[in-house]
């Protein structure tokens, strides 16, 4: 019976996997930064009363 501990990927495949993982991580980080920036921009356009309605203060926007 083969287990994952007994199966070894060729060196090239492992290297490619690490490179692909790195690109995926960079892409995911960029998407997260973009979404956070978009959220901050939308929240900045709200009035103080609207922010209070959703339980935020203007100073909280920078922490998003």
C-alpha positions as CSV (number, residue, x, y, z in Angstrom):
1,X,0.0,0.0,0.0
2,X,1.4,3.4,-1.0
3,X,1.1,6.3,1.3
4,X,2.0,9.9,0.8
5,X,5.1,9.4,2.9
6,X,6.3,6.8,0.3
7,X,5.6,8.9,-2.7
8,X,8.2,11.4,-3.8
9,X,7.7,14.0,-6.5
10,X,10.6,14.7,-8.9
11,X,12.7,17.7,-7.9
12,X,11.4,19.7,-10.9
13,X,7.8,19.1,-10.0
14,X,8.4,20.2,-6.4
15,X,10.2,23.4,-7.6
16,X,7.3,24.2,-9.9
17,X,4.8,23.7,-7.1
18,X,6.7,26.1,-4.9
19,X,6.9,28.7,-7.7
20,X,3.2,28.4,-8.4
21,X,2.4,28.6,-4.7
22,X,4.4,31.8,-4.5
23,X,2.5,33.4,-7.5
24,X,-0.8,32.4,-5.9
25,X,0.2,34.0,-2.6
26,X,1.2,37.2,-4.3
27,X,-2.0,37.3,-6.4
28,X,-4.1,36.6,-3.3
29,X,-2.3,39.4,-1.4
30,X,-2.9,41.8,-4.2
31,X,-6.6,41.0,-4.4
32,X,-6.9,41.4,-0.6
33,X,-5.2,44.8,-0.7
34,X,-7.4,45.9,-3.6
35,X,-10.6,44.9,-1.8
36,X,-9.5,46.6,1.4
37,X,-8.7,49.8,-0.5
38,X,-12.1,49.7,-2.2
39,X,-13.8,49.2,1.2
40,X,-11.9,52.1,2.7
41,X,-12.9,54.3,-0.2
42,X,-16.6,53.5,0.1
43,X,-16.6,53.9,3.9
44,X,-14.8,57.3,3.5
45,X,-17.7,58.5,1.4
46,X,-20.2,57.9,4.2
47,X,-21.2,60.6,6.6
48,X,-20.4,60.3,10.3
49,X,-24.0,59.5,11.0
50,X,-24.0,56.6,8.5
51,X,-20.8,55.3,10.0
52,X,-22.3,55.5,13.5
53,X,-25.3,53.5,12.2
54,X,-23.0,50.6,11.3
55,X,-20.9,50.9,14.4
56,X,-17.8,52.6,13.0
57,X,-16.1,55.9,13.5
58,X,-14.1,57.7,10.9
59,X,-10.8,56.7,12.7
60,X,-11.8,53.0,12.3
61,X,-11.6,53.2,8.5
62,X,-7.8,53.3,8.5
63,X,-7.7,50.0,10.3
64,X,-9.5,48.1,7.6
